[in-house]
Amino acid sequence: MQLTKISQNTAILLEHARKSGLVSLELLEAVRSGDIERFQIANHDHFNYDELFIYAGEHGEDLEKAVSEGYQITFNTRNGLKIWLEEAFRISSESDFHVGEGIIEGLKLQEEQVARLKEALAVNWTLEEEPTADGVLVRLTVRGLK
Protein backbone atom coordinates (compact mmCIF):
# COMPACT_ATOMS: atom_id res chain seq x y z
CA MET A 1 0.00 0.00 0.00
CA GLN A 2 1.31 3.42 -0.96
CA LEU A 3 1.18 5.77 2.01
CA THR A 4 0.32 9.41 1.59
CA LYS A 5 3.31 11.71 1.88
CA ILE A 6 3.21 14.68 4.20
CA SER A 7 5.70 17.25 5.38
CA GLN A 8 7.65 16.84 8.58
CA ASN A 9 5.83 19.82 10.10
CA THR A 10 2.41 18.38 9.27
CA ALA A 11 3.43 15.03 10.79
CA ILE A 12 4.66 16.74 13.96
CA LEU A 13 1.41 18.70 14.27
CA LEU A 14 -0.69 15.54 13.87
CA GLU A 15 1.37 13.67 16.46
CA HIS A 16 1.27 16.61 18.86
CA ALA A 17 -2.52 16.70 18.55
CA ARG A 18 -2.62 13.01 19.49
CA LYS A 19 -0.23 13.60 22.39
CA SER A 20 -2.41 16.52 23.56
CA GLY A 21 -5.46 14.29 23.88
CA LEU A 22 -7.18 14.05 20.50
CA VAL A 23 -7.92 10.35 20.04
CA SER A 24 -7.81 8.91 16.52
CA LEU A 25 -11.53 9.36 15.81
CA GLU A 26 -11.51 12.96 17.05
CA LEU A 27 -8.41 13.70 14.98
CA LEU A 28 -10.03 12.16 11.91
CA GLU A 29 -13.19 14.23 12.45
CA ALA A 30 -11.07 17.37 12.93
CA VAL A 31 -9.25 16.93 9.61
CA ARG A 32 -12.47 15.97 7.79
CA SER A 33 -14.22 19.09 9.03
CA GLY A 34 -11.31 21.42 8.35
CA ASP A 35 -12.23 23.21 11.57
CA ILE A 36 -9.12 24.63 13.18
CA GLU A 37 -11.00 25.12 16.47
CA ARG A 38 -10.93 21.37 17.04
CA PHE A 39 -7.17 21.66 17.50
CA GLN A 40 -7.42 24.19 20.34
CA ILE A 41 -6.39 21.56 22.89
CA ALA A 42 -3.03 21.25 21.08
CA ASN A 43 -2.53 24.83 19.87
CA HIS A 44 0.17 26.14 22.23
CA ASP A 45 3.89 26.82 22.55
CA HIS A 46 5.58 26.01 19.23
CA PHE A 47 2.58 24.11 17.88
CA ASN A 48 0.38 26.38 15.80
CA TYR A 49 -2.40 24.88 13.70
CA ASP A 50 -3.56 28.09 11.98
CA GLU A 51 -1.93 27.18 8.65
CA LEU A 52 -2.40 23.39 8.77
CA PHE A 53 -5.26 23.16 6.27
CA ILE A 54 -3.95 25.91 4.01
CA TYR A 55 -0.52 24.25 3.76
CA ALA A 56 -2.02 20.79 3.23
CA GLY A 57 -4.26 22.12 0.45
CA GLU A 58 -1.45 23.98 -1.29
CA HIS A 59 0.88 20.97 -1.15
CA GLY A 60 -1.60 18.20 -1.91
CA GLU A 61 -1.42 16.59 1.52
CA ASP A 62 -4.34 14.24 2.14
CA LEU A 63 -4.74 14.72 5.90
CA GLU A 64 -7.70 12.36 6.14
CA LYS A 65 -5.74 9.53 4.54
CA ALA A 66 -2.66 10.37 6.64
CA VAL A 67 -4.67 10.08 9.87
CA SER A 68 -6.69 7.02 8.89
CA GLU A 69 -4.09 4.96 6.99
CA GLY A 70 -0.71 6.32 8.03
CA TYR A 71 1.84 8.45 6.24
CA GLN A 72 5.43 8.80 5.16
CA ILE A 73 7.29 12.01 5.88
CA THR A 74 8.77 13.55 2.73
CA PHE A 75 12.04 14.72 4.33
CA ASN A 76 13.38 14.59 7.89
CA THR A 77 15.84 17.02 9.41
CA ARG A 78 17.73 15.87 12.49
CA ASN A 79 15.88 18.23 14.82
CA GLY A 80 12.53 17.59 13.15
CA LEU A 81 12.97 13.84 13.51
CA LYS A 82 13.90 14.32 17.17
CA ILE A 83 10.68 16.29 17.76
CA TRP A 84 8.59 13.77 15.81
CA LEU A 85 9.99 10.90 17.92
CA GLU A 86 9.19 12.82 21.12
CA GLU A 87 5.64 13.58 20.00
CA ALA A 88 4.81 10.22 18.40
CA PHE A 89 6.26 7.99 21.12
CA ARG A 90 6.01 10.33 24.14
CA ILE A 91 9.71 10.06 24.89
CA SER A 92 12.41 12.65 25.57
CA SER A 93 15.70 13.33 23.84
CA GLU A 94 16.96 14.39 27.25
CA SER A 95 16.68 10.88 28.69
CA ASP A 96 15.47 8.31 26.14
CA PHE A 97 17.86 8.70 23.19
CA HIS A 98 20.90 10.62 21.99
CA VAL A 99 20.95 13.05 19.06
CA GLY A 100 24.28 13.59 17.33
CA GLU A 101 25.42 15.03 14.03
CA GLY A 102 23.40 13.09 11.45
CA ILE A 103 22.57 10.32 13.90
CA ILE A 104 20.01 9.38 16.53
CA GLU A 105 20.94 6.42 18.71
CA GLY A 106 20.14 4.69 21.95
CA LEU A 107 16.45 4.71 21.01
CA LYS A 108 14.62 1.82 22.72
CA LEU A 109 11.25 1.03 21.16
CA GLN A 110 8.72 -1.76 21.07
CA GLU A 111 8.14 -3.76 17.85
CA GLU A 112 4.94 -1.86 16.95
CA GLN A 113 6.74 1.46 17.44
CA VAL A 114 9.57 0.34 15.16
CA ALA A 115 7.02 -0.63 12.51
CA ARG A 116 5.41 2.80 12.79
CA LEU A 117 8.78 4.53 12.59
CA LYS A 118 9.75 2.53 9.48
CA GLU A 119 6.47 3.56 7.87
CA ALA A 120 6.81 7.27 8.65
CA LEU A 121 10.57 7.77 8.28
CA ALA A 122 11.65 9.78 5.24
CA VAL A 123 13.93 8.09 2.72
CA ASN A 124 16.84 10.38 3.60
CA TRP A 125 17.37 8.38 6.84
CA THR A 126 18.33 4.75 7.41
CA LEU A 127 17.21 2.59 10.31
CA GLU A 128 19.23 -0.14 12.00
CA GLU A 129 17.65 -2.29 14.68
CA GLU A 130 19.00 -4.66 17.28
CA PRO A 131 16.58 -6.87 19.23
CA THR A 132 16.96 -6.70 23.01
CA ALA A 133 15.30 -8.54 25.88
CA ASP A 134 12.78 -5.72 26.38
CA GLY A 135 12.27 -4.34 22.86
CA VAL A 136 14.40 -3.07 20.02
CA LEU A 137 17.42 -0.77 20.10
CA VAL A 138 17.22 1.60 17.12
CA ARG A 139 19.88 3.69 15.43
CA LEU A 140 18.89 6.25 12.80
CA THR A 141 21.46 7.71 10.42
CA VAL A 142 21.23 10.28 7.65
CA ARG A 143 21.56 8.37 4.38
CA GLY A 144 25.08 8.68 3.03
CA LEU A 145 26.74 9.21 6.43
CA LYS A 146 27.27 5.52 7.19
C-alpha positions in Angstrom: 0.0 0.0 0.0 1.3 3.4 -1.0 1.2 5.8 2.0 0.3 9.4 1.6 3.3 11.7 1.9 3.2 14.7 4.2 5.7 17.3 5.4 7.6 16.8 8.6 5.8 19.8 10.1 2.4 18.4 9.3 3.4 15.0 10.8 4.7 16.7 14.0 1.4 18.7 14.3 -0.7 15.5 13.9 1.4 13.7 16.5 1.3 16.6 18.9 -2.5 16.7 18.5 -2.6 13.0 19.5 -0.2 13.6 22.4 -2.4 16.5 23.6 -5.5 14.3 23.9 -7.2 14.0 20.5 -7.9 10.4 20.0 -7.8 8.9 16.5 -11.5 9.4 15.8 -11.5 13.0 17.0 -8.4 13.7 15.0 -10.0 12.2 11.9 -13.2 14.2 12.5 -11.1 17.4 12.9 -9.2 16.9 9.6 -12.5 16.0 7.8 -14.2 19.1 9.0 -11.3 21.4 8.4 -12.2 23.2 11.6 -9.1 24.6 13.2 -11.0 25.1 16.5 -10.9 21.4 17.0 -7.2 21.7 17.5 -7.4 24.2 20.3 -6.4 21.6 22.9 -3.0 21.2 21.1 -2.5 24.8 19.9 0.2 26.1 22.2 3.9 26.8 22.5 5.6 26.0 19.2 2.6 24.1 17.9 0.4 26.4 15.8 -2.4 24.9 13.7 -3.6 28.1 12.0 -1.9 27.2 8.6 -2.4 23.4 8.8 -5.3 23.2 6.3 -3.9 25.9 4.0 -0.5 24.2 3.8 -2.0 20.8 3.2 -4.3 22.1 0.5 -1.4 24.0 -1.3 0.9 21.0 -1.2 -1.6 18.2 -1.9 -1.4 16.6 1.5 -4.3 14.2 2.1 -4.7 14.7 5.9 -7.7 12.4 6.1 -5.7 9.5 4.5 -2.7 10.4 6.6 -4.7 10.1 9.9 -6.7 7.0 8.9 -4.1 5.0 7.0 -0.7 6.3 8.0 1.8 8.4 6.2 5.4 8.8 5.2 7.3 12.0 5.9 8.8 13.6 2.7 12.0 14.7 4.3 13.4 14.6 7.9 15.8 17.0 9.4 17.7 15.9 12.5 15.9 18.2 14.8 12.5 17.6 13.2 13.0 13.8 13.5 13.9 14.3 17.2 10.7 16.3 17.8 8.6 13.8 15.8 10.0 10.9 17.9 9.2 12.8 21.1 5.6 13.6 20.0 4.8 10.2 18.4 6.3 8.0 21.1 6.0 10.3 24.1 9.7 10.1 24.9 12.4 12.6 25.6 15.7 13.3 23.8 17.0 14.4 27.3 16.7 10.9 28.7 15.5 8.3 26.1 17.9 8.7 23.2 20.9 10.6 22.0 20.9 13.0 19.1 24.3 13.6 17.3 25.4 15.0 14.0 23.4 13.1 11.5 22.6 10.3 13.9 20.0 9.4 16.5 20.9 6.4 18.7 20.1 4.7 22.0 16.5 4.7 21.0 14.6 1.8 22.7 11.3 1.0 21.2 8.7 -1.8 21.1 8.1 -3.8 17.8 4.9 -1.9 17.0 6.7 1.5 17.4 9.6 0.3 15.2 7.0 -0.6 12.5 5.4 2.8 12.8 8.8 4.5 12.6 9.7 2.5 9.5 6.5 3.6 7.9 6.8 7.3 8.6 10.6 7.8 8.3 11.7 9.8 5.2 13.9 8.1 2.7 16.8 10.4 3.6 17.4 8.4 6.8 18.3 4.7 7.4 17.2 2.6 10.3 19.2 -0.1 12.0 17.6 -2.3 14.7 19.0 -4.7 17.3 16.6 -6.9 19.2 17.0 -6.7 23.0 15.3 -8.5 25.9 12.8 -5.7 26.4 12.3 -4.3 22.9 14.4 -3.1 20.0 17.4 -0.8 20.1 17.2 1.6 17.1 19.9 3.7 15.4 18.9 6.3 12.8 21.5 7.7 10.4 21.2 10.3 7.7 21.6 8.4 4.4 25.1 8.7 3.0 26.7 9.2 6.4 27.3 5.5 7.2 
